[in-house]
Amino acid sequence: MERTYNKLVRDNIPEIIKKNGGNPFFRELDEQEYWEYLLKKDEEELQEVKKASSREERKQELADKLELLIAMASYNGFSLQYIIDEANIKKAKNGGFEKKLLLEKVIER
């Protein structure tokens, strides 16, 4: 049986497939393709977070999202700490999401 995926996978997936008796066909993406597939993977991972029905599943899917964020930051020349620092600056200025606020509308004067 043959399955076509055409999706970005973690580095060890080809070896895992081989250990399980599969014959993976893969190639290394160029820089532009890599960014495009990171963006596609981000959409895929968001859907998996949405579908997660248990706390454990959410933890695993959020870990996948974090690994993807690390890869996206690295692609752009940033460390995860640099991104965290930037998030902290924005949080200090605009706040976080702890208050669970929903802005319904604004009436301009």
Number of C-alpha atoms within 10 A of each C-alpha: 3 7 6 6 8 9 11 16 13 9 8 8 11 16 13 12 12 11 10 9 9 13 12 14 8 12 6 8 12 8 10 8 11 15 16 13 17 19 15 13 18 18 12 13 19 15 12 18 18 10 12 16 10 8 9 10 14 16 13 14 20 17 14 19 20 15 14 18 16 16 17 19 16 12 14 9 10 13 15 17 11 12 14 11 12 12 13 14 12 12 12 10 9 9 11 13 9 6 7 7 8 7 6 5 6 6 4 4 3
